[in-house]
Amino acid sequence: MFIVTPRVFFARLTEPEKVALFTACLSDATILRWVVEFAMSERIRSDNADLVTGLQALVTAGLLTAERQTELLA
């Protein structure tokens, strides 16, 4: 389990992942809501159910692989 700032967490994403995520925000309000909520958080915990659910939504949307989700939560 880890606890980091949103900036540190988003820095773990690759540039193509960031571009895909922010592009998806333009057309998917659910993804936008997730990004905004986590960006406004003081800290992000890897065991937070909303984080796990949000990352799973990104996998379902084809923005991340399941393997990458596991890496981001490690």
C-alpha positions in Angstrom: 0.0 0.0 0.0 1.2 3.5 -0.7 0.0 7.0 -0.1 1.1 9.8 -2.6 0.0 13.2 -3.8 -2.1 13.3 -7.0 0.9 14.8 -8.8 3.1 11.9 -7.8 0.4 9.4 -8.8 -0.2 11.0 -12.2 3.6 11.2 -12.8 3.5 7.4 -12.7 1.5 7.4 -16.0 3.4 7.4 -19.3 2.9 10.3 -21.6 0.7 8.2 -24.0 -1.4 7.1 -21.0 -1.8 10.7 -20.0 -2.8 11.8 -23.5 -5.3 8.9 -23.8 -6.8 9.7 -20.3 -7.2 13.4 -20.9 -8.6 12.8 -24.4 -11.1 10.4 -22.9 -12.1 13.2 -20.5 -13.4 15.2 -23.4 -16.1 12.7 -24.2 -16.7 10.6 -21.0 -18.0 12.5 -18.0 -17.4 9.5 -15.7 -13.7 9.4 -16.5 -13.6 13.2 -16.2 -15.3 13.0 -12.7 -12.7 10.4 -11.6 -9.8 12.5 -12.8 -11.1 15.7 -11.2 -11.9 14.0 -7.8 -8.4 12.5 -7.6 -6.7 15.6 -8.8 -8.4 17.5 -6.0 -7.4 14.9 -3.3 -4.7 15.7 -0.8 -3.4 12.2 -0.9 -4.1 9.1 -3.0 -4.0 5.7 -1.3 -3.4 2.6 -3.4 -6.0 0.7 -1.4 -8.7 3.3 -1.9 -11.7 1.5 -3.5 -12.5 4.5 -5.7 -9.0 4.4 -7.1 -9.2 0.7 -7.8 -12.7 1.1 -9.4 -11.5 4.1 -11.5 -8.4 2.3 -12.8 -10.7 -0.7 -13.6 -12.9 1.7 -15.6 -9.8 2.8 -17.5 -9.0 -0.8 -18.3 -12.6 -1.4 -19.4 -12.4 1.7 -21.7 -9.2 0.3 -23.2 -7.1 3.2 -21.8 -4.9 0.9 -19.6 -4.1 -2.8 -19.6 -4.9 -5.0 -16.6 -1.1 -5.5 -16.2 -0.6 -1.7 -16.1 -3.4 -1.3 -13.5 -1.5 -3.8 -11.3 1.7 -1.9 -11.8 0.1 1.4 -10.9 -1.3 -0.1 -7.7 2.0 -1.7 -6.6 
